[in-house]
């Protein structure tokens, strides 16, 4: 079956075929264009996962700070969980440390949106810019968020 056709019609089958060709070093069997696209997509997914963790953490930190009367064990545990998940994700993807500041900025807006959805507070309650950017410098030096 033609590689591009297989890629479009049976992605799982394509992955298995490509893995087998890589394992057997059958260079002629490799679908170079789609392999490149998929590898780049994997990298983007790792970045999106980091941003997602940061969004959840930032949203809960904002709720914690700006609605203290509603603090709960659930919020505490979510903050704790994300503070563990982020360094773990960065250990597994060390190159992402160079993008931590960008990821914080990307995650901040989603974090504000999370806080808005889960509180009755108006948008003006929350800072316009991420207050946690200084944390990025600590992370690059190996300290955790």
C-alpha positions as CSV (number, residue, x, y, z in Angstrom):
1,X,0.0,0.0,0.0
2,X,1.2,3.5,-0.9
3,X,2.7,5.3,2.1
4,X,0.8,8.6,1.8
5,X,-2.4,6.7,1.1
6,X,-1.8,4.6,4.2
7,X,-1.1,7.7,6.2
8,X,-4.4,9.3,5.2
9,X,-6.5,6.1,5.4
10,X,-5.1,4.1,8.3
11,X,-2.9,6.2,10.5
12,X,-2.3,3.4,13.0
13,X,-1.3,1.1,10.2
14,X,1.1,3.8,8.9
15,X,2.7,4.2,12.3
16,X,3.3,0.5,12.6
17,X,4.7,0.3,9.1
18,X,7.0,3.3,9.7
19,X,8.2,1.8,13.1
20,X,9.0,-1.5,11.4
21,X,10.9,0.3,8.6
22,X,12.9,2.3,11.2
23,X,13.6,-0.8,13.2
24,X,14.9,-2.7,10.1
25,X,16.6,0.5,8.8
26,X,14.7,0.3,5.5
27,X,15.3,3.9,4.5
28,X,13.4,3.5,1.2
29,X,10.3,2.5,3.0
30,X,10.2,5.7,5.2
31,X,7.5,8.3,4.5
32,X,9.9,11.2,5.2
33,X,7.4,14.1,4.8
34,X,4.8,12.7,7.2
35,X,7.5,11.5,9.6
36,X,8.8,15.0,9.8
37,X,5.4,16.4,10.4
38,X,4.5,13.9,13.1
39,X,7.7,14.4,15.0
40,X,7.2,18.2,14.9
41,X,3.6,17.6,16.1
42,X,4.9,15.5,19.0
43,X,7.1,18.4,20.1
44,X,4.3,20.9,19.9
45,X,2.1,18.5,22.0
46,X,4.8,18.5,24.7
47,X,4.7,22.3,24.8
48,X,0.9,22.4,24.9
49,X,1.0,19.9,27.8
50,X,3.3,22.3,29.7
51,X,1.0,25.2,29.0
52,X,-2.0,23.2,30.1
53,X,-0.3,22.4,33.4
54,X,0.6,26.0,33.9
55,X,-2.9,27.2,33.0
56,X,-4.4,25.0,35.7
57,X,-1.8,26.0,38.2
58,X,-2.1,29.7,37.5
59,X,-5.9,29.6,37.5
60,X,-5.9,28.0,40.9
61,X,-3.3,30.3,42.3
62,X,-5.4,33.2,41.1
63,X,-8.5,31.8,42.8
64,X,-6.5,31.1,45.9
65,X,-5.2,34.6,46.1
66,X,-8.2,36.6,45.0
67,X,-11.0,34.6,46.6
68,X,-9.5,33.4,49.9
69,X,-12.8,32.9,51.6
70,X,-13.6,30.1,49.1
71,X,-10.3,28.2,49.5
72,X,-10.8,24.5,49.6
73,X,-8.8,21.3,49.9
74,X,-9.6,20.7,46.3
75,X,-7.9,23.9,45.2
76,X,-4.9,23.1,47.5
77,X,-4.6,19.6,46.1
78,X,-4.8,20.9,42.5
79,X,-2.1,23.4,43.1
80,X,0.0,20.7,44.7
81,X,-0.5,18.3,41.9
82,X,0.4,20.9,39.2
83,X,3.5,22.0,41.1
84,X,4.7,18.4,40.9
85,X,3.6,17.7,37.3
86,X,5.3,20.8,35.9
87,X,8.9,19.9,37.1
88,X,8.3,16.3,36.2
89,X,7.3,17.3,32.7
90,X,10.3,19.6,32.4
91,X,12.6,16.8,33.6
92,X,11.2,14.6,30.8
93,X,11.5,17.4,28.3
94,X,14.5,19.4,29.4
95,X,14.6,21.5,26.2
96,X,11.2,23.0,27.2
97,X,13.0,24.8,30.1
98,X,14.2,27.4,27.6
99,X,10.5,28.2,26.8
100,X,9.2,28.4,30.4
101,X,8.7,32.1,30.2
102,X,6.7,31.9,26.9
103,X,4.7,29.0,28.4
104,X,3.8,31.1,31.4
105,X,2.6,33.9,29.2
106,X,0.6,31.5,27.1
107,X,-0.8,29.7,30.1
108,X,-1.7,32.9,32.0
109,X,-4.7,34.0,29.9
110,X,-6.2,30.5,30.1
111,X,-5.5,30.5,33.9
112,X,-7.4,33.8,34.2
113,X,-10.3,32.3,32.1
114,X,-10.3,29.3,34.5
115,X,-10.5,31.6,37.5
116,X,-13.3,33.6,35.9
117,X,-15.3,30.5,35.1
118,X,-14.9,29.2,38.7
119,X,-15.5,32.4,40.6
120,X,-18.0,35.2,40.5
121,X,-15.2,37.7,40.3
122,X,-15.1,40.3,37.5
123,X,-12.1,40.3,35.0
124,X,-10.8,43.5,36.5
125,X,-10.1,41.6,39.8
126,X,-7.2,39.8,38.2
127,X,-3.9,41.2,37.0
128,X,-3.5,42.0,33.4
129,X,-0.1,40.4,33.2
130,X,1.4,37.3,34.7
131,X,2.8,38.0,38.1
132,X,4.7,34.7,38.2
133,X,7.3,35.4,35.5
134,X,10.1,35.6,38.1
135,X,9.4,32.0,38.8
136,X,10.6,31.1,35.3
137,X,14.1,32.2,36.2
138,X,14.1,29.9,39.2
139,X,12.9,27.1,37.1
140,X,15.7,27.5,34.6
141,X,18.2,27.3,37.5
142,X,16.6,24.0,38.6
143,X,14.3,25.2,41.4
144,X,10.8,24.0,41.0
145,X,7.6,26.1,40.5
